[in-house]
Structures are given as structure tokens and as C-alpha cells.
Amino acid sequence: MSYRKNSYGKRSSGIPAVLFLLGVLLLCTLYAASKWFTPISMEGNEPELVLTEEAEEEIPVILASYNFLALTEPHPSDHILELYRQPETRNCVIEFFSGICGSPEIAEIILTSTDSFNISPSLVFALCWEESHFDPQAVNNANRNGSVDRGLFQLNNLSFPKLETSAFFDPEVNAKNAIQYLSSCMKTCGNEVGALAMYNAGIGRINKMGAPWDTLDYISRILENLERIQSHFMEWESCWQRRCDRH
């Protein structure tokens, strides 16, 4: 899943050696686990495991049923997410990410799902910037297997075979499915590097051959953007507090 190569801010000149080594070490420890998802319905029904013939060919490991622990077990507490959950600081977070993505509607849609799946807003917004630059209509037709990535988080049609084409371009449906999938990757890997690798290259590819170079570059850009977002948020939070104190 990847639409554009640009990054949020200045692009790095290459993959940091430390990140490369960390990525290789972490990815080598990923255990073989494959959870092929059907999309989340907006009614919240439990999805069933569904495979297309194409998907079966892509996955070289034994299939397992959907792991709902990824949705219920908490990730480590995130400061920005905690502020979003507090009524008195919720607007601070919404305003900041509205500025990041240029749309209050998109910001609230993404934040709602980060809250539901208990995952870092900074990570998710950095991922969305890398995938589509927050463009709900983004399309990538350049995949070698002929599949298509669509929407905010560039969901792949083989990974989400039950989604109608129009649903990929619905920001709420796209974000909810993408963040659910990322949450499960986080639970499977236990770290951001491995989760992003699985999101970009696919569970089957990572289990079979590890992460390709372009995926490590992809991870590097997202983590750099994540750090920038967190740094900018600290400045924003300070300004917000001073503004609140004056009132």
C-alpha cells in the first residue's frame, strides 16, 4: 500500500543505518501469522475470514481466524490520544490535526478510529500522509500483481475483497478498515517497524521474504514524519495552554 514517495517535510537522503539494522533484526523475529480480513461494516458486525484465489496465492503461511485481541488489548498509552479523550483538551487535538491534513472532517474521522482501536494518532497521520497526502480519491495502479490501492490509506482490493469500489473512497470506511488492520499488525509484531512493514508489503511477503528495501525506506519516512508531528504538537500544546490560561 503506497501512493506517493514524498514525506511530511524534508525528505531524508537515505535509510539511516541504525533504522536498517533495527528493521532487519525486528523483522527477522516476526512469527508466521496470517490474518486476512474482510472489511468492517459500519454496523459493527464481526467480519468473517474470506479469501479470494489471488489472496490464497499471495499467502505462504497457514491461515488463522481473525484475532480480535488486536482490537481489545491496549497498546501503550499515547499522550496525544489521552488528550483527545479528555473533553477539556479534545479541541486542542482536533484543531492541530485539522491543520496537518487540511480538513477538520478528515481529522475527526481518523481521530475517531485511532481512539476506537487505541493506536497513536501521530503514527496514523504520518502513515496517511505517506500513503495519500490525505487525499480520499488517491489511486495507485502500479502494483506488480495488478491490484489497486485506493483512498486515504491506500487499501488494496485483494486485501479487502468485499469492499465495493466506491467504499474505498469513503473516508470513514477507508480509515476504519486501515486502522483496524494496522492495530492488528501492531499486536502481531509488537512494534511500529514490523507493523508498518506488514502494512506496506503484506503479511505474506514479510513472512516469506522479509522486508524489501523500498519498504524500509517507506518505514524510515513515516517514522521521521511521526517525530515531526510529535514535535510540532508539543509546541502547539504549549500555545494552546497559554491561550486557555488567558481566558
ABEGO torsion letter per residue (X at the ends): XBABABBBEBBBABBBAAAAAAAAAAAAABBBBBBBBBBBBAAGBBBBBBBBAAAAAABABBBBBBBAAAAABBBBBBAAAAAAABAAAAAAAAAAAAAAAGBAAAAAAAAAAAAAAGBBAAAAAAAAAAAAGGBAABBBAABAAGBBBBEAAGBBAAABAABBAAAAABAAAAAAAAAAAAAAAAAAAGBAAAAAAAAAAEAAAAAAAEBBAAAAAAAAAAAAAAAAAAAAAAAAAAAAAAAAAAX
